[in-house]
Amino acid sequence: MKSHYELLEVDPAADPAAIKHAFRQQIARYHPDKVQHLGRDLQEMAAERTAALTEAYRVLSNPATREAYDQSLGAKAPPAAEPPQPVAAEPPVEPPDTPGPRAASDSQERSRRDDLLRRAAISRFRQAIVAEYGSVDDPGQRGFDVTASPRGGLFSRDRRPRILARFVDHVDGESLADAWRQAAASSEKDSCVFLMGSRLAAARELAEATARQRGAPRAAHVMVVPVDASDWQALVPSSAPPVVRAVLDRLRGGR
């Protein structure tokens, strides 16, 4: 069983503000709106994790219940054993650095959680773009999770850009540059890339990466929008077309 601190991924010495921030980040990943179109098993897992996170925050956000909980953790900890005295002058042999069962279990759970967030984010984005464009029939572009163009015939005057979306673990300068290069190479049509992830690098790093890509060959018709998939907050360029904000508004439930 994980402790409340492990569930929220905070240090036992974390202050109330850090605990509150961690709870909001964690709980946003399992919001019903993000998992309503996934399978029953994933929905049940999200509901169980939501309940566990809520209970952890309830206990740790109250000084009295947190103190009692910390004492119970201390009571469960085994007494420290006296270190054995060396019997020879030779240095002890270090055991091989291999992950234990708990580390492997934590890694599997983290991978499952990340996959849940990725599937939920892509599903919600697809709904938003279908509502905005009316179709996602654009042939899939390798390396992107969603591609879509506004519906229209040969003589259509719809000037809205092609939309592409990619989900990555960490939205940073490197992932932004890679998405930009692939979008620029795929088509001469104006394209907006929604680069979604559970973590975003500092705004300065992303802004510098954007400035570098704008000067690259064949990159003028591409725009990349970094998006935090946990709450749909985004770093939107001032020159972004209206459809970018319209899609983000749908993702946040505003339309």
Sine and cosine of phi, psi and omega as CSV:
sin_phi,cos_phi,sin_psi,cos_psi,sin_omega,cos_omega
0.00,0.00,0.74,-0.67,0.06,-1.00
-0.98,0.19,0.54,-0.84,0.10,-1.00
-0.97,0.26,0.23,-0.97,0.04,-1.00
-0.87,0.50,-0.59,0.81,0.00,-1.00
-0.92,0.40,-0.63,0.77,0.01,-1.00
-0.93,0.37,-0.61,0.79,0.04,-1.00
-0.87,0.49,-0.68,0.73,-0.03,-1.00
-1.00,0.09,-0.12,0.99,0.00,-1.00
0.86,0.51,0.75,0.66,0.06,-1.00
-0.80,-0.60,0.34,-0.94,0.06,-1.00
-0.97,0.24,0.57,-0.82,0.04,-1.00
-0.84,0.55,-0.33,0.94,0.02,-1.00
-1.00,-0.06,0.12,0.99,-0.06,-1.00
-0.88,0.47,0.60,-0.80,0.01,-1.00
-0.99,0.15,0.20,-0.98,-0.04,-1.00
-0.83,0.56,-0.60,0.80,-0.01,-1.00
-0.91,0.42,-0.65,0.76,0.01,-1.00
-0.92,0.40,-0.62,0.79,0.02,-1.00
-0.91,0.40,-0.68,0.74,0.02,-1.00
-0.89,0.45,-0.68,0.73,0.01,-1.00
-0.89,0.45,-0.69,0.72,0.00,-1.00
-0.90,0.45,-0.66,0.75,0.01,-1.00
-0.88,0.48,-0.71,0.71,-0.02,-1.00
-0.89,0.46,-0.64,0.77,0.02,-1.00
-0.91,0.42,-0.71,0.71,-0.05,-1.00
-0.93,0.37,-0.71,0.70,-0.10,-0.99
-0.93,0.38,-0.49,0.87,-0.01,-1.00
-0.90,0.44,-0.45,0.89,-0.03,-1.00
-0.94,0.33,-0.35,0.94,-0.10,-0.99
-0.89,-0.46,0.36,0.93,0.01,-1.00
-0.87,0.50,0.64,-0.77,-0.02,-1.00
-0.80,0.60,-0.57,0.82,0.00,-1.00
-0.89,0.46,-0.42,0.91,-0.05,-1.00
-1.00,0.02,-0.21,0.98,-0.05,-1.00
-0.82,-0.57,0.06,1.00,-0.11,-0.99
-0.91,0.41,-0.37,0.93,-0.02,-1.00
-0.97,-0.26,0.20,0.98,0.04,-1.00
-1.00,-0.06,0.08,-1.00,-0.02,-1.00
-0.92,0.38,0.28,-0.96,-0.04,-1.00
-0.86,0.50,-0.66,0.75,-0.04,-1.00
-0.87,0.49,-0.69,0.72,-0.01,-1.00
-0.94,0.35,-0.59,0.81,0.05,-1.00
-0.90,0.43,-0.66,0.75,0.02,-1.00
-0.92,0.40,-0.63,0.78,0.04,-1.00
-0.89,0.45,-0.66,0.75,0.01,-1.00
-0.91,0.42,-0.63,0.78,0.01,-1.00
-0.91,0.41,-0.65,0.76,0.02,-1.00
-0.91,0.42,-0.68,0.73,0.00,-1.00
-0.92,0.39,-0.61,0.79,0.05,-1.00
-0.87,0.49,-0.69,0.72,0.01,-1.00
-0.90,0.44,-0.67,0.75,-0.01,-1.00
-0.92,0.40,-0.66,0.75,0.02,-1.00
-0.90,0.43,-0.65,0.76,0.00,-1.00
-0.89,0.45,-0.68,0.73,0.02,-1.00
-0.91,0.40,-0.64,0.77,0.02,-1.00
-0.88,0.47,-0.70,0.72,0.00,-1.00
-0.93,0.37,-0.62,0.79,0.03,-1.00
-0.85,0.52,-0.68,0.74,-0.04,-1.00
-0.95,0.31,-0.73,0.69,-0.13,-0.99
-0.99,0.17,-0.28,0.96,-0.01,-1.00
-0.99,0.10,-0.23,0.97,0.02,-1.00
-0.96,-0.27,0.86,-0.51,-0.06,-1.00
-0.82,0.57,-0.63,0.78,-0.05,-1.00
-0.93,0.36,-0.75,0.66,-0.02,-1.00
-0.94,0.35,-0.51,0.86,0.05,-1.00
-0.93,0.38,-0.66,0.75,0.02,-1.00
-0.89,0.46,-0.69,0.72,0.02,-1.00
-0.90,0.44,-0.63,0.77,0.00,-1.00
-0.91,0.41,-0.69,0.72,0.02,-1.00
-0.87,0.49,-0.63,0.78,0.04,-1.00
-0.90,0.43,-0.62,0.79,0.02,-1.00
-0.92,0.39,-0.56,0.83,0.07,-1.00
-0.92,0.40,-0.65,0.76,0.03,-1.00
-0.90,0.43,-0.60,0.80,-0.01,-1.00
-0.93,0.38,-0.48,0.87,-0.02,-1.00
-0.99,0.14,-0.31,0.95,-0.06,-1.00
-0.96,0.29,0.72,-0.69,0.02,-1.00
-0.94,0.35,0.53,-0.85,0.03,-1.00
-0.89,0.46,0.59,-0.81,-0.02,-1.00
-0.94,0.35,0.74,-0.68,0.00,-1.00
-1.00,0.06,0.50,-0.86,0.05,-1.00
-0.92,0.38,0.71,-0.70,0.00,-1.00
-0.92,0.39,0.67,-0.74,0.01,-1.00
-0.91,0.41,0.58,-0.82,0.02,-1.00
-0.99,0.17,0.66,-0.75,0.02,-1.00
-0.91,0.42,0.63,-0.78,0.00,-1.00
-0.95,-0.30,-0.04,1.00,0.01,-1.00
-0.56,-0.83,0.27,-0.96,-0.03,-1.00
-0.98,0.18,-0.23,0.97,-0.04,-1.00
-0.94,0.34,0.62,-0.79,0.03,-1.00
-0.92,0.39,0.54,-0.84,0.01,-1.00
-0.91,0.41,0.51,-0.86,0.02,-1.00
-0.99,0.11,0.82,-0.58,0.00,-1.00
-0.96,0.29,0.70,-0.71,0.05,-1.00
-0.94,0.34,0.43,-0.90,0.02,-1.00
-0.88,0.48,0.60,-0.80,-0.04,-1.00
-0.99,0.12,1.00,0.08,0.00,-1.00
-0.87,-0.48,0.61,-0.79,0.00,-1.00
-0.92,0.39,0.68,-0.73,0.03,-1.00
-0.99,0.14,0.06,-1.00,-0.02,-1.00
-0.85,0.53,-0.60,0.80,-0.04,-1.00
-0.93,0.37,-0.66,0.76,0.02,-1.00
-0.89,0.46,-0.66,0.75,0.02,-1.00
-0.90,0.43,-0.64,0.77,0.01,-1.00
-0.91,0.42,-0.68,0.73,0.02,-1.00
-0.88,0.47,-0.64,0.77,-0.01,-1.00
-0.91,0.42,-0.65,0.76,0.01,-1.00
-0.91,0.41,-0.66,0.75,-0.01,-1.00
-0.92,0.40,-0.64,0.77,0.02,-1.00
-0.90,0.43,-0.64,0.77,0.03,-1.00
-0.91,0.42,-0.65,0.76,0.01,-1.00
-0.91,0.41,-0.65,0.76,0.02,-1.00
-0.90,0.43,-0.68,0.73,0.00,-1.00
-0.90,0.43,-0.61,0.79,0.03,-1.00
-0.91,0.41,-0.62,0.79,0.06,-1.00
-0.88,0.48,-0.73,0.69,0.00,-1.00
-0.89,0.45,-0.66,0.75,-0.01,-1.00
-0.89,0.46,-0.74,0.67,-0.03,-1.00
-0.90,0.43,-0.64,0.77,0.01,-1.00
-0.92,0.39,-0.66,0.75,-0.02,-1.00
-0.91,0.42,-0.69,0.72,0.00,-1.00
-0.91,0.42,-0.67,0.74,0.01,-1.00
-0.88,0.47,-0.71,0.71,-0.02,-1.00
-0.92,0.39,-0.61,0.79,0.02,-1.00
-0.91,0.42,-0.66,0.75,0.00,-1.00
-0.87,0.49,-0.65,0.76,0.04,-1.00
-0.88,0.48,-0.69,0.73,-0.04,-1.00
-0.90,0.44,-0.67,0.74,-0.06,-1.00
-0.96,0.27,-0.54,0.84,0.09,-1.00
-0.90,0.44,-0.67,0.74,0.02,-1.00
-0.90,0.44,-0.54,0.84,-0.05,-1.00
-0.99,0.10,-0.69,0.73,-0.09,-1.00
-0.98,-0.21,-0.33,0.94,-0.01,-1.00
0.99,0.10,-0.06,1.00,-0.02,-1.00
-0.23,-0.97,0.47,-0.88,0.18,-0.98
-0.77,-0.64,0.68,0.73,-0.06,-1.00
-0.99,0.12,-0.02,1.00,0.03,-1.00
-0.85,0.52,0.73,-0.68,0.02,-1.00
-0.81,0.58,0.71,-0.70,-0.05,-1.00
-0.86,0.51,0.66,-0.76,0.05,-1.00
-0.99,-0.16,0.80,-0.59,-0.02,-1.00
-0.84,0.55,0.74,-0.67,0.01,-1.00
1.00,-0.09,-0.09,1.00,0.01,-1.00
-0.84,-0.54,0.56,-0.83,-0.04,-1.00
-0.99,0.13,-0.49,0.87,0.01,-1.00
-0.63,-0.77,0.68,-0.74,0.17,-0.99
-0.72,-0.70,0.61,-0.80,-0.03,-1.00
-0.38,-0.93,0.58,-0.82,0.09,-1.00
-0.78,-0.62,0.50,-0.87,0.03,-1.00
-0.88,0.48,0.64,-0.77,-0.02,-1.00
-0.95,0.32,0.70,-0.71,0.01,-1.00
0.01,-1.00,0.37,-0.93,0.00,-1.00
-1.00,0.07,-0.21,-0.98,-0.05,-1.00
-0.87,0.49,-0.60,0.80,-0.07,-1.00
-0.97,-0.26,0.42,0.91,0.00,-1.00
-0.91,0.41,0.63,-0.78,0.04,-1.00
-0.99,-0.17,0.21,0.98,0.01,-1.00
-0.94,0.35,0.92,-0.39,-0.07,-1.00
-0.99,-0.11,0.11,0.99,-0.02,-1.00
-0.90,0.43,0.55,-0.83,-0.11,-0.99
-0.98,0.22,0.24,-0.97,0.17,-0.98
-0.94,0.33,0.64,-0.77,-0.01,-1.00
-0.94,-0.35,0.73,-0.68,0.11,-0.99
-0.79,-0.61,0.50,-0.87,0.02,-1.00
-0.66,-0.75,0.64,-0.77,0.04,-1.00
-0.65,-0.76,0.66,-0.75,0.07,-1.00
-0.96,-0.29,0.78,-0.63,0.04,-1.00
-0.77,-0.64,0.33,-0.95,0.03,-1.00
-0.91,0.41,-0.68,0.73,-0.08,-1.00
-0.69,-0.72,0.89,-0.46,0.05,-1.00
-0.99,0.13,0.97,-0.23,0.01,-1.00
-0.73,-0.69,-0.11,-0.99,-0.06,-1.00
-0.87,0.49,-0.61,0.79,-0.03,-1.00
-0.93,0.36,-0.72,0.70,0.00,-1.00
-0.93,0.38,-0.55,0.83,0.04,-1.00
-0.91,0.42,-0.71,0.70,-0.01,-1.00
-0.90,0.44,-0.64,0.77,-0.01,-1.00
-0.91,0.42,-0.69,0.72,0.03,-1.00
-0.90,0.44,-0.64,0.77,0.00,-1.00
-0.88,0.47,-0.72,0.69,-0.03,-1.00
-0.89,0.46,-0.69,0.73,-0.02,-1.00
-0.92,0.39,-0.62,0.78,0.02,-1.00
-0.92,0.39,-0.64,0.77,-0.01,-1.00
-0.92,0.40,-0.56,0.83,-0.04,-1.00
-0.98,0.18,-0.30,0.95,-0.13,-0.99
-1.00,0.09,-0.46,0.89,-0.11,-0.99
-0.29,-0.96,0.46,-0.89,0.09,-1.00
-1.00,0.01,-0.09,1.00,0.00,-1.00
-0.96,0.27,0.57,-0.82,0.07,-1.00
-0.82,0.57,0.76,-0.65,-0.09,-1.00
-0.72,-0.69,0.65,-0.76,0.12,-0.99
-0.90,-0.43,0.82,-0.57,-0.01,-1.00
-0.96,-0.27,0.85,-0.53,0.13,-0.99
-1.00,-0.04,0.95,-0.30,-0.02,-1.00
-0.99,-0.12,0.98,-0.21,-0.13,-0.99
-0.98,-0.19,0.55,-0.83,0.06,-1.00
-0.29,-0.96,0.26,-0.97,0.02,-1.00
-0.99,0.14,-0.22,0.98,0.05,-1.00
-0.67,-0.75,0.63,-0.78,0.05,-1.00
-0.88,-0.47,0.66,-0.75,0.11,-0.99
-0.94,0.34,0.12,-0.99,0.02,-1.00
-0.86,0.50,0.56,-0.83,-0.04,-1.00
-0.84,0.54,-0.58,0.82,-0.02,-1.00
-0.90,0.43,-0.68,0.73,0.01,-1.00
-0.88,0.47,-0.68,0.74,-0.01,-1.00
-0.93,0.36,-0.62,0.79,0.02,-1.00
-0.91,0.42,-0.65,0.76,0.02,-1.00
-0.91,0.41,-0.64,0.77,0.04,-1.00
-0.90,0.43,-0.63,0.78,0.03,-1.00
-0.89,0.46,-0.70,0.72,-0.01,-1.00
-0.88,0.47,-0.62,0.78,0.02,-1.00
-0.91,0.41,-0.65,0.76,-0.06,-1.00
-0.95,0.32,-0.52,0.86,-0.01,-1.00
-0.89,0.45,-0.42,0.91,0.00,-1.00
-1.00,-0.03,0.00,1.00,-0.03,-1.00
-0.98,0.18,0.40,-0.92,0.03,-1.00
-0.87,0.49,0.62,-0.78,0.07,-1.00
0.87,0.49,0.35,0.94,-0.06,-1.00
-0.98,-0.21,-0.08,1.00,-0.12,-0.99
-0.92,0.40,-0.43,0.90,-0.06,-1.00
-1.00,-0.03,0.17,0.99,-0.04,-1.00
-0.89,-0.45,0.61,-0.80,0.12,-0.99
-0.70,-0.71,0.72,-0.69,0.03,-1.00
-0.92,-0.39,0.77,-0.64,-0.02,-1.00
-0.91,-0.40,0.95,-0.31,0.05,-1.00
-0.95,0.33,0.73,-0.68,-0.07,-1.00
-0.75,-0.67,0.75,-0.66,0.12,-0.99
-0.99,0.11,0.94,-0.33,-0.10,-0.99
-0.95,0.32,-0.18,0.98,0.00,-1.00
-0.98,0.20,-0.46,0.89,0.00,-1.00
-0.64,-0.77,0.05,1.00,0.05,-1.00
0.91,0.42,0.38,0.93,0.16,-0.99
-0.98,0.20,0.59,-0.81,-0.11,-0.99
-0.64,-0.77,0.38,-0.92,0.11,-0.99
-0.99,-0.15,0.99,-0.10,-0.12,-0.99
-0.99,-0.10,0.85,-0.52,0.06,-1.00
-0.87,0.49,0.53,-0.85,-0.03,-1.00
-0.90,0.43,-0.41,0.91,-0.02,-1.00
-1.00,-0.02,0.14,0.99,-0.04,-1.00
-0.89,0.45,0.64,-0.77,0.05,-1.00
-0.93,0.37,0.37,-0.93,-0.05,-1.00
-0.82,0.57,-0.49,0.87,-0.06,-1.00
-0.90,0.44,-0.46,0.89,0.00,-1.00
-0.90,0.44,-0.75,0.66,0.01,-1.00
-0.94,0.35,-0.52,0.85,0.03,-1.00
-0.91,0.42,-0.68,0.73,0.02,-1.00
-0.91,0.41,-0.68,0.74,0.02,-1.00
-0.89,0.46,-0.61,0.79,0.03,-1.00
-0.89,0.45,-0.63,0.77,0.05,-1.00
-0.92,0.39,-0.64,0.77,0.01,-1.00
-0.88,0.48,-0.57,0.82,0.00,-1.00
-1.00,0.10,-0.01,1.00,0.05,-1.00
1.00,0.07,0.26,0.97,-0.03,-1.00
-0.99,0.15,-0.18,0.98,-0.03,-1.00
-0.65,-0.76,0.00,0.00,0.00,0.00
